[in-house]
Amino acid sequence: MQLFNTKWHYGAVAVVLHWLIAVLILGLVGLGIYMVRLPDAGFDEIKIALILAHKQIGILVLMLALIRLLWRQLNPLPELAQTVPEWQQIAAVLMQLCLLGLMILQPVLGWLMSSAAGISVSFFGLFTLPDFLPHNEDQFARLRAIHDWLGLAMAGMIALHAAAALRHHYVLHDDTLQKMLGLRKRDA
């Protein structure tokens, strides 16, 4: 597999970033759903540890998403399958941009949420992110609600994105999914 994207397939960097971010986000969604359902009483240490892990992994996703955005700007995307109608091409680009936007927005919202809660975000003990907002419980509650709703929207978009990839592979029998799996039918 080549490092860079070609006309027919994604390169190794794009493939690794895609799947690494996908696994991290799926883990964050699952962790987020689990940790908010834990009662505060009796689970304090466990819940705090899960929240801290959620924050740190979220910041990792933010960093990887910014790298992915830069990589996407420097490398042309492979062409879509010839059989894809124009409206689906537009929908695919919009979906990719929405997901990439949420990969950046969600961690930033979480970071702001932590600032409003008066709790700094550490990145795996290597450094602490600056707090951009003063401690404000009302602002924390608003940011949390937005973060929660966008998390659910992102989970739905991911499901739709995966369903579309599977449709391309199993129903349309084109190479859309193979491009992101690092497989290709043609050389560049």
C-alpha positions in Angstrom: 0.0 0.0 0.0 1.3 3.4 -0.9 1.7 6.2 1.6 -0.3 8.8 -0.4 -3.8 8.7 -1.9 -4.1 8.0 -5.6 -6.9 8.4 -8.0 -8.1 4.8 -7.2 -7.5 4.3 -3.5 -6.6 5.9 -0.1 -3.0 5.7 1.0 -1.7 4.2 4.2 -1.8 7.4 6.2 -5.5 8.1 5.3 -6.5 4.5 6.0 -4.7 4.3 9.4 -6.1 7.7 10.5 -9.6 6.7 9.4 -9.7 3.4 11.2 -7.8 4.6 14.3 -10.2 7.6 14.7 -13.2 5.3 14.0 -12.2 2.9 16.8 -11.5 5.7 19.2 -14.8 7.4 18.5 -16.8 4.2 18.9 -15.0 3.6 22.2 -15.8 7.2 23.3 -19.5 6.8 22.4 -19.7 3.6 24.3 -17.7 5.0 27.3 -19.8 8.2 27.3 -23.1 6.3 27.3 -21.8 4.0 30.1 -20.3 6.6 32.3 -23.2 9.1 32.3 -25.5 6.2 33.4 -23.4 5.4 36.5 -24.8 6.9 39.6 -22.6 9.4 41.4 -22.9 7.8 44.8 -20.9 4.6 45.3 -19.1 4.9 41.9 -17.2 8.2 42.5 -13.7 6.9 41.8 -14.7 4.7 38.8 -16.8 7.4 37.3 -14.1 10.0 37.7 -11.5 7.7 36.1 -13.8 7.0 33.2 -14.5 10.7 32.7 -10.8 11.5 32.7 -10.1 8.7 30.2 -13.0 10.0 28.0 -11.5 13.5 28.0 -8.0 12.4 27.2 -9.1 10.1 24.4 -11.3 12.9 23.1 -8.3 15.3 22.9 -6.4 12.5 21.1 -9.2 12.3 18.6 -9.1 16.1 18.2 -5.3 16.0 17.4 -5.8 13.1 15.0 -8.7 14.8 13.3 -6.7 17.9 12.8 -3.9 15.8 11.3 -6.5 14.0 9.1 -7.9 17.4 7.9 -4.4 18.6 7.0 -3.6 15.3 5.2 -6.9 15.5 3.3 -5.9 19.0 2.1 -2.5 17.8 0.9 -3.7 14.6 -0.8 -6.5 14.4 -3.4 -9.3 12.0 -2.5 -9.8 9.0 -4.7 -12.5 9.2 -7.3 -15.9 7.9 -6.4 -17.2 4.9 -8.2 -18.6 5.7 -11.7 -21.9 4.2 -10.8 -22.6 6.7 -8.0 -25.3 9.2 -8.9 -24.4 12.9 -8.5 -26.8 13.4 -5.5 -25.0 10.5 -3.7 -21.6 12.0 -4.4 -22.8 15.3 -2.9 -24.3 13.4 0.1 -21.0 11.4 0.6 -18.9 14.6 0.6 -21.3 16.3 3.0 -21.3 13.3 5.3 -17.5 13.2 5.4 -17.3 16.9 6.1 -20.0 16.7 8.9 -18.2 13.7 10.5 -14.8 15.5 10.3 -16.4 18.7 11.7 -17.8 16.7 14.6 -14.5 15.0 15.2 -13.1 18.5 15.9 -16.2 20.1 17.5 -17.0 17.4 20.0 -13.6 17.4 21.7 -13.5 21.2 21.7 -17.0 21.2 23.4 -15.8 18.7 25.9 -12.8 20.8 26.6 -14.9 23.9 27.1 -17.3 21.9 29.2 -14.5 20.9 31.5 -13.3 24.6 31.7 -16.8 25.7 32.7 -16.9 22.9 35.3 -13.6 24.3 36.7 -11.7 21.0 35.9 -8.7 21.2 33.7 -8.0 18.6 31.0 -4.8 16.7 31.2 -3.5 14.9 28.1 -2.3 11.6 29.6 -0.2 13.4 32.2 2.0 14.9 29.5 0.5 18.4 29.7 -2.6 20.2 30.8 -4.8 22.2 28.4 -5.6 25.8 29.2 -9.0 26.6 30.5 -10.8 29.0 28.2 -13.9 29.6 30.3 -14.4 30.6 33.9 -16.1 28.2 36.3 -19.8 28.5 35.5 -22.2 25.7 36.3 -25.0 27.0 34.0 -22.6 27.2 31.1 -21.3 23.7 31.9 -24.9 22.4 31.8 -25.6 24.0 28.4 -22.3 22.8 26.9 -23.0 19.3 28.3 -26.4 19.2 26.7 -25.0 20.3 23.3 -22.1 17.7 23.7 -24.6 14.9 24.5 -26.9 15.7 21.6 -24.1 16.1 19.1 -22.7 12.8 20.4 -25.9 11.1 19.6 -26.1 12.8 16.2 -22.5 11.7 15.5 -23.4 8.1 16.4 -26.3 8.2 14.0 -24.1 9.6 11.2 -21.5 6.9 11.8 -24.2 4.2 11.5 -25.4 5.8 8.3 -21.8 6.1 7.0 -21.1 2.4 7.8 -24.4 1.3 6.3 -23.6 3.2 3.1 -20.2 1.6 2.8 -21.7 -1.8 3.3 -24.4 -1.1 0.7 -21.7 -0.1 -1.8 -19.8 -3.3 -1.1 -22.6 -5.9 -0.8 -25.4 -4.4 -3.0 -23.7 -2.2 -5.6 -20.6 -4.3 -5.7 -18.3 -1.4 -6.2 -14.9 -0.8 -4.7 -15.9 2.1 -2.3 -15.3 0.1 0.9 -12.2 -1.6 -0.5 -10.6 1.8 -1.0 -10.8 2.5 2.8 -9.8 -1.0 3.8 -6.5 -0.4 1.9 -7.4 -2.8 -0.9 -7.4 -1.9 -4.5 -8.2 -3.4 -7.8 -6.0 -1.1 -9.9 -2.6 0.4 -9.4 -2.1 4.1 -9.6 
